[in-house]
Amino acid sequence: MLGVLIVDDEKLACADILYKVSRSGFSFKWIMEASSGEEALEKIKEYKPDILFTDIMMGKMSGIDLVKAAETYVPDIASVLISGYSEFQYAREAITLGVVDYLLKPARQEELTATLAKVTAKEMHRRSLLQGPYYNARLKDGRLNENQREQLTAFFHGVKPNLEISLEDIFPSVPKYYQIGVFRMSVKLQSEKLRQALQEIVQEAAGPWFLTFFDLNPGQQITVIAASPEEDIKKAEEIFLKNFKEIRCKIRKKLDIVMVMGISGIEESVSGVLLTQARQALDLRFTLAGENDSRLFYWSEWEKSAATNLPEEDFKLYQRFLATGDLKEALAVVRRIFSVDIPGTAMHIRILYVELICILARTCIKKAGGSIVSMLGTEYLSGRIIDEFSSREELIESLCRTITTVLGQWMAVTADSRSVLMIIKNYIEDNYTSSEISTNFLAQRFSISLGYLSTSFNKEFGINITKYINNLRMDYAKKLLKETKLCICDIAENCGFCNTSYFMRTFKKHVGCTSNDFREK
């Protein structure tokens, strides 16, 4: 994933760009902001961003000077100039610098999103992130050439809104209809053996008419493109449904994995509409009480019952409570919005979630600037965070924690209020011996962006958060080695390590000798 730096000496202008970048639909590793060219250059040296948005007219160092200086530290940085000045001389100089784009303030959302699509595709290609949707050659479908794999991966990861290539030549005969299925497993697909088994089951059930795609980062979901040569749409639909049901049964029987499937409608081409329909159908899993059984949700069966009217009055009430700092009432409105137990609510749950997060961000920007947006992270503002939740209850509680955390950042209601970073630091010091403590766990528990947590913790306390956790664990390990007769295995466990070998490697790297040598000395 890519890092983004936004530079503008006007606080609200910087916050506006930050908000629109986050709302673009793309997921980034982190988004940071700077209020001057000098501050930006320091962040470029330390964090090496992939994408730079900068205003032109700023203090001593202009945006053009910053772009020139940035390339010294990050030669392949993708720069975008933003300015309220439309004189051609700036655009002409920007072109000579090789910047990706030149936008006029205030940048429109669609313009900025289009620029990001171009930049993201270019950067992912340069870094070989678009080589294919599989993890290695063993899981790579040999029917796809490099260009097809690149286009499909860009499509599934939001870099391209629609598929711009034909897939006809990779199937046994010319397909007449297509369908997309998104499957969510009850376990994370981190094992290559498990991913291979899933791919084999799909091929066994549907043969060469199904293409399987895994996420670039191990998650719980896979995406399948289904094709059919049948002329009759009803017959094609019957075959699709039969194959999807067979896949569901085989996965449950052979792998003992509970799976929920969201199946799109049927179209004559692969489009972003099909992908959206499949994801909407998958979100119907939030109507389930638990994950005790595999389910298949067919978009066409629920589209007519989907409630498309948003609760505008509740949104206005929620915004009013946020503006006045009435946390209790704001959370009550949130719970009420998600309390309607109908399929229509679930199918549009991403829209509801994103709207609530965006109202929160817009309300807080005037008080705390863009830092609130960077703390939330793109996964929240784009709605991608929805995929991390297993139940509607978990989604609601996480959203309520997020609102509480964000409001707490700019509403210092008591004299001893502490920032969320200090709270996290204290939490680590109290719980570092727990094996579940990690950056991912902390980001989820405190409902903030992983990128914000990593970069801000380092900036606030001058140490990498993972290194800080390991320092505490290693100090405790040395204490146990000196003062107890516990075996190395027990000491590793007491220090929060599930794997003794990993503990021993970490100890040697940290202390400079093995744990046994340390004890003997």
C-alpha positions as CSV (number, residue, x, y, z in Angstrom):
1,M,0.0,0.0,0.0
2,L,1.1,3.6,-0.7
3,G,1.8,6.5,1.5
4,V,0.5,10.0,0.8
5,L,1.7,13.4,2.0
6,I,-0.4,16.6,1.6
7,V,1.2,20.0,2.0
8,D,-0.6,23.3,2.3
9,D,0.0,26.3,4.6
10,E,-3.8,26.9,4.8
11,K,-5.2,24.6,7.5
12,L,-8.7,24.2,6.0
13,A,-7.4,23.8,2.4
14,C,-5.1,21.0,3.6
15,A,-8.0,19.4,5.5
16,D,-10.2,19.6,2.4
17,I,-7.7,17.8,0.2
18,L,-7.0,15.2,2.9
19,Y,-10.7,14.5,3.2
20,K,-11.2,14.2,-0.5
21,V,-8.2,11.9,-0.9
22,S,-9.7,9.7,1.9
23,R,-13.1,9.7,0.2
24,S,-11.6,8.7,-3.2
25,G,-12.2,5.0,-2.5
26,F,-8.6,4.0,-2.6
27,S,-6.9,2.5,0.5
28,F,-3.5,4.0,1.5
29,K,-0.9,2.8,4.0
30,W,-1.0,6.3,5.6
31,I,-1.9,9.9,4.8
32,M,0.0,12.7,6.5
33,E,-0.1,16.5,6.3
34,A,2.4,19.3,6.5
35,S,1.9,23.1,6.7
36,S,5.1,24.2,5.0
37,G,7.6,23.0,2.5
38,E,10.3,22.7,5.2
39,E,8.1,20.5,7.4
40,A,7.1,18.4,4.4
41,L,10.7,17.9,3.4
42,E,11.5,16.5,6.8
43,K,8.6,14.1,6.5
44,I,9.7,13.1,3.0
45,K,13.2,12.2,4.4
46,E,11.8,10.1,7.2
47,Y,8.7,8.5,5.8
48,K,9.4,8.3,2.0
49,P,5.9,8.9,0.7
50,D,4.9,7.5,-2.7
51,I,2.5,10.4,-3.6
52,L,2.9,14.1,-2.9
53,F,0.1,16.7,-3.1
54,T,1.5,20.2,-2.6
55,D,0.2,23.8,-2.9
56,I,2.4,26.0,-5.0
57,M,2.4,29.3,-3.1
58,M,3.8,28.7,0.4
59,G,6.2,30.7,2.6
60,K,9.9,30.4,1.9
61,M,9.8,27.1,0.0
62,S,7.3,26.9,-2.8
63,G,5.6,23.7,-4.0
64,I,7.8,23.7,-7.1
65,D,10.9,23.9,-4.9
66,L,9.5,21.1,-2.7
67,V,8.9,18.8,-5.7
68,K,12.5,19.4,-6.9
69,A,13.9,18.7,-3.4
70,A,11.6,15.7,-2.8
71,E,13.0,13.8,-5.8
72,T,16.4,13.9,-4.2
73,Y,15.1,11.6,-1.4
74,V,12.4,9.8,-3.2
75,P,13.4,9.7,-6.9
76,D,10.1,8.0,-8.1
77,I,7.7,10.1,-6.0
78,A,4.5,11.0,-7.8
79,S,3.8,14.7,-7.4
80,V,0.6,16.6,-7.9
81,L,0.6,20.4,-7.7
82,I,-2.5,22.2,-6.3
83,S,-2.9,26.0,-6.5
84,G,-5.4,28.8,-6.6
85,Y,-3.3,30.4,-9.2
86,S,-4.2,29.6,-12.8
87,E,-1.4,31.5,-14.6
88,F,0.1,29.3,-17.4
89,Q,3.6,29.8,-16.2
90,Y,3.0,27.6,-13.1
91,A,1.4,24.8,-15.2
92,R,4.3,25.1,-17.8
93,E,6.9,24.8,-15.0
94,A,5.0,21.9,-13.5
95,I,5.1,20.0,-16.8
96,T,8.9,20.4,-17.0
97,L,9.1,18.9,-13.5
98,G,7.3,15.8,-14.7
99,V,4.5,16.2,-12.2
100,V,1.5,13.8,-12.6
101,D,-1.1,16.5,-12.6
102,Y,-1.9,20.2,-11.9
103,L,-5.2,20.9,-10.0
104,L,-6.8,24.3,-9.3
105,K,-8.3,25.0,-5.9
106,P,-10.8,24.0,-4.8
107,A,-10.2,20.6,-6.4
108,R,-13.4,18.8,-7.2
109,Q,-13.8,15.3,-5.9
110,E,-14.1,13.7,-9.3
111,E,-11.0,15.4,-10.6
112,L,-8.9,14.4,-7.6
113,T,-10.2,10.8,-7.7
114,A,-9.3,10.6,-11.4
115,T,-5.8,11.9,-10.6
116,L,-5.4,9.3,-7.8
117,A,-6.5,6.5,-10.1
118,K,-3.8,7.5,-12.5
119,V,-1.1,7.9,-9.9
120,T,-2.1,4.7,-7.9
121,A,-2.1,2.6,-11.1
122,K,1.3,3.9,-12.1
123,E,2.8,3.4,-8.6
124,M,1.4,-0.1,-8.1
125,H,2.7,-1.1,-11.6
126,R,6.1,0.4,-10.8
127,R,6.3,-1.6,-7.5
128,S,5.0,-4.8,-9.2
129,L,1.8,-4.8,-7.1
130,L,-0.3,-5.3,-10.2
131,Q,1.5,-8.4,-11.6
132,G,-1.4,-10.6,-10.6
133,P,-4.1,-11.4,-8.1
134,Y,-2.2,-14.5,-6.8
135,Y,0.5,-14.9,-4.2
136,N,3.0,-16.9,-6.4
137,A,3.3,-18.9,-9.5
138,R,1.6,-21.9,-8.0
139,L,-1.6,-20.0,-7.4
140,K,-1.4,-18.0,-10.7
141,D,-4.0,-18.9,-13.3
142,G,-2.0,-19.8,-16.5
143,R,-4.9,-18.6,-18.7
144,L,-4.2,-15.0,-18.0
145,N,-1.4,-13.0,-19.6
146,E,0.4,-10.2,-17.7
147,N,-1.8,-7.4,-19.1
148,Q,-5.0,-9.3,-18.1
149,R,-3.8,-10.0,-14.6
150,E,-2.8,-6.4,-14.2
151,Q,-6.1,-5.1,-15.4
152,L,-8.1,-7.5,-13.3
153,T,-6.2,-6.7,-10.1
154,A,-6.5,-3.0,-10.7
155,F,-10.3,-3.5,-11.2
156,F,-10.8,-5.5,-8.0
157,H,-8.7,-3.1,-5.9
158,G,-10.6,0.0,-7.1
159,V,-7.8,1.4,-9.3
160,K,-10.1,1.1,-12.3
161,P,-13.9,1.5,-12.0
162,N,-14.6,-0.9,-14.9
163,L,-12.8,-3.7,-16.7
164,E,-11.2,-2.3,-19.9
165,I,-10.2,-5.7,-21.5
166,S,-12.0,-8.6,-23.0
167,L,-11.9,-12.0,-21.2
168,E,-13.5,-14.0,-24.0
169,D,-10.2,-15.7,-25.1
170,I,-9.5,-17.3,-21.7
171,F,-12.7,-19.4,-21.6
172,P,-13.4,-22.6,-23.6
173,S,-15.8,-20.7,-25.9
174,V,-17.2,-17.1,-26.1
175,P,-19.2,-16.3,-22.9
176,K,-22.7,-14.8,-23.2
177,Y,-23.2,-13.9,-19.6
178,Y,-21.1,-13.1,-16.5
179,Q,-21.6,-13.1,-12.8
180,I,-19.4,-12.1,-9.8
181,G,-19.3,-13.8,-6.4
182,V,-17.6,-12.6,-3.3
183,F,-17.0,-15.3,-0.7
184,R,-16.2,-14.5,3.0
185,M,-14.6,-17.4,5.0
186,S,-14.7,-17.9,8.7
187,V,-10.9,-17.9,8.8
188,K,-8.1,-15.8,7.3
189,L,-6.6,-17.2,4.2
190,Q,-3.0,-16.8,5.3
191,S,-1.9,-20.4,4.4
192,E,-0.8,-21.1,0.8
193,K,-2.1,-24.7,1.3
194,L,-5.6,-23.4,2.2
195,R,-5.7,-21.0,-0.8
196,Q,-4.6,-23.7,-3.1
197,A,-7.3,-26.0,-1.8
198,L,-9.9,-23.3,-2.3
199,Q,-8.8,-22.7,-5.8
200,E,-8.9,-26.4,-6.6
201,I,-12.5,-26.7,-5.2
202,V,-13.7,-23.9,-7.3
203,Q,-12.2,-25.5,-10.4
204,E,-13.5,-28.9,-9.5
205,A,-17.0,-27.6,-9.2
206,A,-17.2,-25.2,-12.1
207,G,-14.3,-26.1,-14.4
208,P,-12.7,-23.5,-16.6
209,W,-15.7,-21.2,-16.4
210,F,-14.7,-19.7,-13.0
211,L,-11.7,-17.4,-12.3
212,T,-10.6,-17.2,-8.7
213,F,-8.9,-14.1,-7.2
214,F,-7.3,-13.6,-3.7
215,D,-6.6,-10.3,-2.0
216,L,-3.1,-8.9,-2.2
217,N,-3.1,-8.9,1.6
218,P,-4.3,-12.1,3.3
219,G,-7.8,-11.6,4.4
220,Q,-11.0,-13.7,4.6
221,Q,-12.4,-13.0,1.2
222,I,-12.0,-14.3,-2.4
223,T,-13.6,-13.0,-5.5
224,V,-14.8,-15.2,-8.4
225,I,-15.7,-14.2,-12.0
226,A,-18.2,-16.7,-13.4
227,A,-18.9,-17.0,-17.2
228,S,-21.4,-19.0,-19.2
229,P,-21.8,-19.7,-22.9
230,E,-25.5,-20.3,-22.6
231,E,-27.7,-18.2,-24.9
232,D,-30.7,-18.4,-22.6
233,I,-30.2,-16.2,-19.6
234,K,-32.5,-18.3,-17.4
235,K,-30.5,-21.4,-18.1
236,A,-27.3,-19.6,-17.5
237,E,-28.6,-18.4,-14.2
238,E,-29.6,-22.0,-13.2
239,I,-26.1,-23.2,-14.0
240,F,-24.4,-20.4,-12.1
241,L,-26.5,-21.0,-9.0
242,K,-25.8,-24.8,-9.2
243,N,-22.1,-24.2,-9.4
244,F,-22.0,-21.7,-6.5
245,K,-24.0,-24.1,-4.3
246,E,-21.7,-26.9,-5.1
247,I,-18.7,-24.8,-4.2
248,R,-20.3,-23.8,-0.9
249,C,-21.0,-27.5,0.0
250,K,-17.5,-28.7,-1.0
251,I,-15.8,-26.0,1.1
252,R,-17.9,-26.8,4.1
253,K,-17.4,-30.6,3.7
254,K,-13.7,-30.8,2.7
255,L,-12.2,-27.8,4.6
256,D,-14.8,-27.5,7.5
257,I,-15.0,-23.7,6.8
258,V,-18.1,-21.7,7.2
259,M,-18.6,-19.4,4.2
260,V,-21.0,-16.7,3.3
261,M,-21.4,-15.9,-0.4
262,G,-22.6,-12.7,-2.1
263,I,-23.7,-13.3,-5.7
264,S,-24.3,-10.4,-8.2
265,G,-26.9,-10.2,-10.9
266,I,-26.1,-11.3,-14.5
267,E,-24.7,-9.1,-17.2
268,E,-23.2,-9.5,-20.7
269,S,-19.9,-8.0,-19.5
270,V,-17.8,-7.7,-16.4
271,S,-18.4,-4.3,-14.8
272,G,-18.1,-2.4,-11.6
273,V,-21.9,-2.7,-11.3
274,L,-21.5,-6.5,-10.9
275,L,-18.8,-6.1,-8.3
276,T,-20.9,-3.6,-6.3
277,Q,-23.9,-5.9,-6.4
278,A,-21.8,-8.9,-5.1
279,R,-20.5,-6.9,-2.2
280,Q,-23.9,-5.6,-1.4
281,A,-25.3,-9.1,-1.4
282,L,-22.4,-10.2,0.9
283,D,-23.2,-7.5,3.3
284,L,-26.5,-9.3,3.9
285,R,-24.5,-11.4,6.3
286,F,-25.1,-8.7,8.8
287,T,-28.7,-9.9,9.1
288,L,-27.4,-13.2,10.5
289,A,-27.3,-13.9,14.2
290,G,-24.0,-15.7,14.0
291,E,-21.6,-17.6,11.7
292,N,-22.9,-21.1,12.5
293,D,-23.8,-22.1,8.9
294,S,-22.8,-21.2,5.3
295,R,-25.2,-19.0,3.4
296,L,-25.6,-17.8,-0.1
297,F,-27.2,-14.4,-0.7
298,Y,-28.3,-13.7,-4.3
299,W,-28.5,-10.0,-5.1
300,S,-31.5,-10.3,-7.5
301,E,-33.6,-11.9,-4.8
302,W,-33.2,-8.9,-2.5
303,E,-32.8,-5.8,-4.7
304,K,-36.6,-5.0,-4.7
305,S,-36.7,-5.1,-0.9
306,A,-33.6,-3.0,-0.5
307,A,-34.5,0.3,1.3
308,T,-32.7,3.1,-0.7
309,N,-34.0,6.1,1.3
310,L,-31.3,7.3,3.7
311,P,-32.4,8.5,7.2
312,E,-31.7,12.1,6.5
313,E,-33.4,13.4,9.6
314,D,-31.3,11.1,11.8
315,F,-28.2,12.2,10.0
316,K,-29.0,15.9,10.7
317,L,-29.7,15.0,14.4
318,Y,-26.4,13.1,14.6
319,Q,-24.5,16.0,13.2
320,R,-26.1,18.5,15.6
321,F,-25.2,16.3,18.6
322,L,-21.6,16.0,17.3
323,A,-21.3,19.8,16.9
324,T,-22.4,20.4,20.5
325,G,-20.3,17.6,21.9
326,D,-23.2,15.5,23.1
327,L,-21.6,12.1,22.8
328,K,-24.3,10.1,24.5
329,E,-27.1,11.3,22.2
330,A,-24.9,11.0,19.1
331,L,-24.2,7.4,19.9
332,A,-27.9,6.8,20.6
333,V,-28.7,8.0,17.0
334,V,-26.0,5.7,15.6
335,R,-27.5,2.7,17.3
336,R,-31.0,3.6,16.2
337,I,-29.9,3.9,12.5
338,F,-28.5,0.4,12.5
339,S,-31.2,-1.1,14.7
340,V,-33.6,-1.6,11.7
341,D,-33.4,-5.4,11.1
342,I,-34.3,-5.6,7.5
343,P,-32.3,-6.8,4.4
344,G,-32.4,-3.3,2.9
345,T,-30.5,-1.8,5.7
346,A,-27.8,-4.5,5.4
347,M,-27.5,-4.1,1.6
348,H,-26.8,-0.3,2.1
349,I,-24.9,-0.7,5.3
350,R,-21.7,0.7,3.7
351,I,-23.5,3.8,2.6
352,L,-24.8,4.3,6.1
353,Y,-21.4,3.7,7.7
354,V,-19.5,5.9,5.3
355,E,-22.0,8.8,5.7
356,L,-21.8,8.7,9.5
357,I,-18.0,8.7,9.3
358,C,-17.9,11.5,6.8
359,I,-20.3,13.6,8.9
360,L,-17.9,13.0,11.9
361,A,-14.9,14.0,9.8
362,R,-16.5,17.1,8.4
363,T,-17.7,18.2,11.8
364,C,-14.2,17.8,13.4
365,I,-12.2,19.2,10.6
366,K,-13.0,22.8,11.6
367,K,-11.9,22.0,15.2
368,A,-8.8,19.8,14.6
369,G,-8.0,20.1,10.9
370,G,-7.1,17.2,8.7
371,S,-5.4,15.3,11.5
372,I,-8.8,13.8,12.3
373,V,-9.1,12.5,8.8
374,S,-5.6,10.9,8.9
375,M,-6.4,9.4,12.2
376,L,-9.5,7.7,10.8
377,G,-7.7,6.4,7.8
378,T,-8.9,5.7,4.3
379,E,-10.4,2.3,5.3
380,Y,-13.0,4.1,7.4
381,L,-13.9,6.9,4.9
382,S,-14.0,4.5,2.0
383,G,-16.1,1.9,3.8
384,R,-13.6,-0.9,3.3
385,I,-13.4,-1.4,7.1
386,I,-16.8,-3.1,6.8
387,D,-15.1,-6.2,5.5
388,E,-13.2,-6.6,8.8
389,F,-16.4,-7.0,10.9
390,S,-18.0,-10.4,11.5
391,S,-21.3,-9.1,12.9
392,R,-23.5,-6.1,12.9
393,E,-23.0,-5.8,16.7
394,E,-19.2,-5.7,16.2
395,L,-19.6,-3.0,13.5
396,I,-21.8,-0.8,15.7
397,E,-19.5,-1.1,18.7
398,S,-16.4,-0.2,16.6
399,L,-18.2,2.8,15.1
400,C,-19.2,4.0,18.5
401,R,-15.6,3.6,19.7
402,T,-14.3,5.6,16.7
403,I,-16.7,8.4,17.4
404,T,-15.8,8.5,21.0
405,T,-12.0,8.5,20.2
406,V,-12.3,11.3,17.6
407,L,-14.4,13.5,19.7
408,G,-12.0,13.0,22.6
409,Q,-9.2,14.3,20.4
410,W,-10.6,17.8,20.0
411,M,-12.8,18.2,23.0
412,A,-10.6,18.6,26.1
413,V,-13.4,18.6,28.6
414,T,-11.2,18.0,31.6
415,A,-7.8,19.4,32.7
416,D,-6.2,15.9,32.7
417,S,-7.4,14.8,29.3
418,R,-4.8,12.7,27.5
419,S,-4.3,12.1,23.8
420,V,-5.3,8.7,22.4
421,L,-1.5,8.0,21.8
422,M,-0.8,8.4,25.5
423,I,-3.7,6.2,26.4
424,I,-2.4,3.5,23.9
425,K,1.2,3.8,25.4
426,N,-0.2,3.3,28.9
427,Y,-2.2,0.3,27.6
428,I,0.9,-1.3,26.1
429,E,2.8,-0.8,29.4
430,D,0.0,-2.5,31.3
431,N,-0.6,-5.4,28.8
432,Y,2.7,-6.0,26.8
433,T,2.9,-9.6,28.2
434,S,-0.3,-10.5,26.4
435,S,0.3,-12.4,23.1
436,E,-2.5,-10.5,21.4
437,I,-0.8,-7.1,21.7
438,S,0.2,-5.9,18.2
439,T,-0.2,-2.8,16.0
440,N,-3.2,-4.4,14.3
441,F,-4.8,-5.2,17.6
442,L,-4.2,-1.8,19.0
443,A,-5.5,0.0,15.9
444,Q,-8.7,-2.1,16.1
445,R,-9.2,-1.7,19.8
446,F,-8.8,2.1,19.8
447,S,-10.6,2.4,16.4
448,I,-7.9,4.4,14.6
449,S,-6.0,3.9,11.3
450,L,-3.0,1.5,11.5
451,G,-0.9,4.0,9.4
452,Y,-1.8,6.9,11.8
453,L,-0.9,4.8,14.8
454,S,2.5,3.7,13.4
455,T,3.6,7.1,12.2
456,S,2.1,9.2,15.0
457,F,3.5,7.0,17.8
458,N,7.0,7.3,16.4
459,K,6.6,11.0,16.1
460,E,5.1,11.5,19.6
461,F,7.5,9.2,21.5
462,G,10.6,8.9,19.2
463,I,10.4,5.1,18.8
464,N,8.7,2.6,16.5
465,I,5.7,1.1,18.2
466,T,6.7,-2.5,17.5
467,K,10.2,-1.8,18.8
468,Y,8.7,-0.2,21.9
469,I,6.6,-3.3,22.6
470,N,9.6,-5.6,22.0
471,N,11.8,-3.4,24.3
472,L,9.3,-3.9,27.2
473,R,9.1,-7.6,26.5
474,M,12.9,-8.0,26.3
475,D,13.4,-6.1,29.6
476,Y,10.9,-8.4,31.3
477,A,12.6,-11.5,29.7
478,K,15.9,-10.4,31.1
479,K,14.3,-10.0,34.5
480,L,12.8,-13.5,34.4
481,L,16.1,-15.0,33.2
482,K,18.0,-13.4,36.1
483,E,15.5,-13.9,38.9
484,T,13.7,-17.2,38.1
485,K,14.5,-20.7,37.1
486,L,11.7,-20.8,34.5
487,C,12.6,-22.6,31.2
488,I,13.0,-20.6,28.1
489,C,9.7,-21.8,26.7
490,D,7.8,-20.6,29.8
491,I,9.7,-17.3,29.7
492,A,8.8,-16.7,26.1
493,E,5.1,-17.4,26.9
494,N,5.2,-15.0,29.9
495,C,6.6,-12.3,27.7
496,G,3.8,-12.5,25.1
497,F,5.5,-14.8,22.5
498,C,3.5,-17.7,21.1
499,N,6.6,-19.1,19.3
500,T,9.7,-19.9,21.3
501,S,12.0,-19.9,18.3
502,Y,10.8,-16.4,17.4
503,F,11.4,-15.3,21.0
504,M,15.0,-16.6,20.9
505,R,15.8,-14.9,17.6
506,T,14.3,-11.6,18.9
507,F,16.2,-11.9,22.2
508,K,19.5,-12.4,20.4
509,K,18.9,-9.6,18.1
510,H,17.9,-7.2,20.9
511,V,20.5,-8.2,23.6
512,G,23.4,-9.5,21.5
513,C,23.5,-13.0,22.9
514,T,21.3,-16.0,23.3
515,S,18.9,-16.2,26.3
516,N,20.9,-19.2,27.7
517,D,24.2,-17.2,27.4
518,F,22.5,-14.3,29.1
519,R,21.3,-16.5,32.0
520,E,24.8,-18.1,32.5
521,K,26.5,-14.7,32.5
